[in-house]
Amino acid sequence: MNVNTNISIVNRLRAGLILGLLLFAAVFFFRAISLYRSAAKTTFSEERAALLARQIGHHVLLQAGDRSSRVLPVKRLSKGVFQLRFEHEFSFMPDSLLEIVQHALDGIRPPQAYTVNVIACISEEIVYGFEIDPQYREIVPCRGRGQPKGCYIIQIAFKMNTAKTTPAFAALFSGLAALGLLLSAGFAWVYFRRTAGEAQPVVTDGVRVGKYTFSASSQLLEHPAEKIMLSDKETQLLTIFAARQNELITRDELLKRVWEDDGVFTGRSLDMFISKLRKKLQNDPTIQLTNVHGRGYKLETTPFAG
């Protein structure tokens, strides 16, 4: 084994060691930040939850066309469980109730899983209900089936988050993690500034997607037979898919990159815009915007010549 070979092996080992250290420090740092935020924000505000429950009752009555009757005082049944009663009977659509509740509760930080049940006053039977959990797929049955006018109670139960880390410990943990990350980043910078990194491919105007030509800046999708204007969200989604054709992109990544700045978003918004993109790409049978169940989406394309 000659000297040059030895140097090459040593350089590779150094690069691998630095990258491994940097990766470990980054994981350690973000884990620390997660612990700190969890410790700082895990106090569930029942006062705020009660106000949001009352707001839900107000919008439920408005949706039913009732602008005068009262939402009775919110009753706390147990920790994280609230009950809404109403002065008069009303009717409701499950889809409208779901939308009202999600709009009110999806902005809670930290995110809380919750179950909503609509109970008949007299029989005390559950006539409708659904569950929303940020960590799992939502359970929303019987959409589109209106419920007749009657006396109903709405019960909202939050799945409480519990903290096992104190803010002081989390802060110390975060500080050590930040120091490790900075040191690792410094070593990496000193090493890699000596070598020329390869440029990463980027999506520019005129990228080919099957038989289409996609321009992100013009929000335009061109086909030999037509020109299609895209909305902001459609453009952002297609920019991601065009850069990574035939690659699975998770739902979480798509939601984070396209909707994070909006503050409140749901998986239904993503599904709706994916459906719109499918329709706008339907003139090319070589393109498939495939749903990989429970994971994400993939823009499957085959090479097109000409």
N, C-alpha and C positions, 0 to 999 in steps of 0.2 A: 504494500500500500504506500503510495508516494505522498510527499508533503502536501500537494494541492488537494488530494483526496482527504487527507486528515483535516485540513483547514475547512473544507466544505462540510464535512461531518460535524465539526465543532460549531460552525455557524448555524447549521440547521438545528443542532441541539439547543443553542442559545435562543434562537428564534422560537422554537417550540416551548422552551422554558418560560420565556417572557410572555408569549401568548397565553400559556396556561395560567401563569400568575395573574395576568390582566383579567382573564375570564373569571378566575376564582374570586378576585377582588371585586369585580363587577357584580357577580352573583351575591357575594357577601354584602356589598353595599346596598343593593336593591332589596335584599331580604331585610336588612336593618331599617331601611326607609319604610318598608311595609309594616314592620313591627312597631315603629315609632308612630306611624299614622293610625295603626290599629289601636295602640294604647291611648293615643290622644283623642280619638274620636269614637270610642266604643260606648260612651254614655248615651243611651237612647233617650231622647227627649219625649216623654209621654205627653207633656203639655203641647208640644208642636204636633205630635201625632193626633191628639184630640182636635186641634184646630183644623188639620188637614181632613180629618174625618167629617167634621162639620161642613167644610168646604165641599166635600164630595156630596153630602146630602143636599146642599144648596143647588148644585149643578144637576143632580138627579131630578129634582123637582122642576127646574127650568126646562130640562129636556122633556119632561112630561107635560109641559105647557102650564105648570102651576107657578104663578109668580106672587102668590099672596099667603099661602098657608105656611106654617112654621116647621122648621126642623127642631125637634125637641132636644133638650140638653143631651150631649153625648155621655153615655154611661160606660165607665171603665169596669169590665167584669173581672179582669185579673191583669197581671203584668203583660203589657203588649196586646191586650184584647179589648176592643172597643165596640160598642153597640150604638147604632143609629135608629131612632124611632121618629115617626112623622105624625103630624097632626091629622092629616087626611089620607085617604087611599090614593094610589097612583098606579100607573102602568109603566113598563119600561122594556127597552130592547136590550138584550144581553150585550150586543156589540157596542151600544152607546155607553152602557154601564162600565164595560171593560175600558173603553177609551177615557172616560171621565176619571176612573180610579188610577189608571196608569199615568195620566197627565199629572195628577196630584201627587202620586207617591214615587214615581220613578226618579224624581230629583232628590230624594232623601239621601244624605251622605252621613255615615257609610251606607251603601246599598243594603236594603233589608228585604228578605223574602217575606211574602205575606200571602194569606189565604182570605178570600172574600166569599161569604155565604149570604144568600138572601133567604130569609126565613118567613114563612107565613105566620101571621100573628096568632091566629086561632089554633091551627093544627100543630104549629111549631115544627112543621116539616121544612126541610131545605128544598126550595123550589129552583134554585140556581146557585152556582158557585164556580170559582176558578182559583188557580194558584199561580203566582208569579215568583220565580226564584232566579236571581241573576246567575247562579251557578249551574242551573239545569234548564231543560226545555220547559217552557210554560205549559200549563194544563188549562185549556180553555174550551170546555165542551159547549154544544148546543148553540152555536152562533146563528144569528138570523131568525131565531124563533121568539117572537114577542110574547111577553107575559101579560096576562089580562089585568085589568084594574083591580086592586085589592089592597089589603092592609099588609105591609111588608116591614120587616126589620132587616137592616143591613149590618152584618157583623164582620169586622176586620180584625184578623189575628196576625201579628207580626212574629216571625221567628227571630227570637232575640239573639244578637251576637254577644259573645262573652270574651273578655280580654284576660289573658293569662300573663301579660307582660306589663310591668309598670312603666310610666313615661320616663322616669329617671334612668332605669336600666336600658330602655330602648334608645334614649338619647346618647348614652355612653356607647352602646353598641353601634349606633349610626356614626358617631365620631370616629371610632376605630376603623370602621368600614370605609369611611371617606378618606382617611389617611392612607389606608392600604391601596385604595383605588388610585389616589394621586401618585403614590410612589410607583405603582405598577405602570401607570400611564407615562410617568417620566422615563422609566427604563425603556418602555416601548418606543417613545419618541426619540430617545438618543440612539437606539439601535436602528430603527427603520428610516431615519432621516439619511442614513448612509446608502440606502438602497432605493431604487426607483420603483414605486408601486405601479402596477398595471391599472390603466383607466377602466372604470366600470362602465358598462353599456348603459346609456340613458335613452329614454323615449324622446324623439324629436318629431317635428312636424313631418307628415308624409310617411309615417310608419305603416307598413303593410299588415293588415289583418284579413287573411283570406283574400277575397277579391276586392275588399274595401281598402281605401286609403284613409287613415285617421289623422286629423289635425287637432291637437289639443288646444292650441292657442286660438284657433277659429271656431272651436267646438263643432267641427264639421266631420261627417262621415260620408265619403264619396264612393259611389259604386258606378260601374259603367252605365247603369240605367237610371241613376238618381243621385241626388244630393240630400243628405239628411242632417238637420240641425239637432244638436244635443243640448240638454240642460246642463247646469253646473254639476249636479251629482252624477249624471250619466257620463259626463266627460271625465270626472275624477275616477270613477269606477273603471271606465274603459282604458284610461291611462295606466292604471295598475295592471289590468289584465293584458294589455298590449305589450307591456314590458316583460311579462312573465307568462307567455303563451305556453299552453300544455303543462302548466304547473298548478298544483293545488294551492289555493289561497284561502286561509281560514276565515270564517265569519268574523271572528274577533278582530283580525287584522283589518279587514275591510271596514268594519264599523268604526274602529279606532281612527283609521287614516282619513275616512270621508266624513264621519259624523261627530268626531270628538269635539270639535270647536262649537258645535250646536248646543252642547250641554246635555240635552235630553234626547235619547234615541232608543229605538227598539228594533228588534230583528225584523219586524214587519216592514219597516221602511226599506231595509236592504232588499228583502224579497220582492217588494213592489218595483224597485228600480232595476233589479235583475230581469224581471219580467218585461219591463219596457225595452231594455237592451236586446233581449232575445227577439222581440218583434222587429227592432230596427236592423237586426243582422240576419233576418230570415230569408233574404234573397240569395244568400250564399249557403248551399247545403253542406259545404265542407267545414262550416263553423258550427260548433256545438258549445253552448254555455251550460255546462253540466253541473248539476247539484250533487255533491258528494255528501250523502245523508249524514247529518250530525257533525260535519266537519267544515265544509265550506263549498267553494265553487272553483271550477276549472274552465278556462277558455281553450277548448280543444280545436286546433286548426291543422290542416294538412297543407303542405307546400303548394303554392300556386305559381305557375310560370306564365309570363306574358303580361 
